[in-house]
């Protein structure tokens, strides 16, 4: 069984992921979000995701689905 711990690092604007196997990974949010098409509302939602659910943010970044998530957030704003 694999265990992960992720938290938002406000000093580096990154997601720090620690595994209990001793690995440490840092995702730079600026690099992960480079080139995304966002609106102010979806950018706010993305920031909240990084702070409140950093492991989910990391999963979306690794899978390359941040833009799809942003687009879904934009669609929710229209409703």
N, C-alpha and C positions, 0 to 999 in steps of 0.2 A: 504494500500500500504506500502511495506517495502522499506526502503532506507538504503543503505550500502555505506560506504566509506572505501576504502582499500588503503594502501600505504606501500611501502617497507621501512623497518627500517634498515639502513646500520649499525647501532651500535650494533644491536642484530642479524643481518642476518635473519630477520623475516618479515612476512607479518602481519601488524596490521590492523584488521578490526574493524570498529566502526559502530554501528547501531544507528539510531536516537531514538531507544527505550532505549538506555543507556547501551547496552551490548558492551563489548570489548573482542576481541578474538585475540590471537597471534599464528601464525603458525611459528614454528621454521623451517627454510628452511633446516638446516642440518639434522634434524630428518625426514622431509618429503622426502628428497632425499637419505636417507640412504638405501643402497641396490639397487639403480638404476644402470643399466648398461648403461654407457654413453661413448660417444667419446668426444674428445676435442671440436669439432664443436657443438655437441648437448648440451654439458654442457654450452657452451657460449650462445647458444640460450635459454636455460633454465634460465640462469642468467638474460638475457635481458627480458625474459617474467616476471620474478619476479619484476624487476625494472620498466618496462614500462607498464605492465598490471597485477598488483598484484591481482585484483579480479578474473581474468581468472586463474592465478596460484592457487589461493585458491580453486576455483571450481574444478580444475583438482586434487588437493591434496585431497579434501574431497571425491571426487568420486573414488579415487584410480586409476586415469588414467594418472598419470605422466609418467609411463613407456611407455604406448601406445603413448603418445605425443612425448617422446624422440625417440622412434622407428620411428615414422613418420618423425621427423627431420633428423634422420640418412638416411632414404630413400631419402629425398630431396637432401641431399648432394651428393648422387650417380648419380643424374640426371644431 
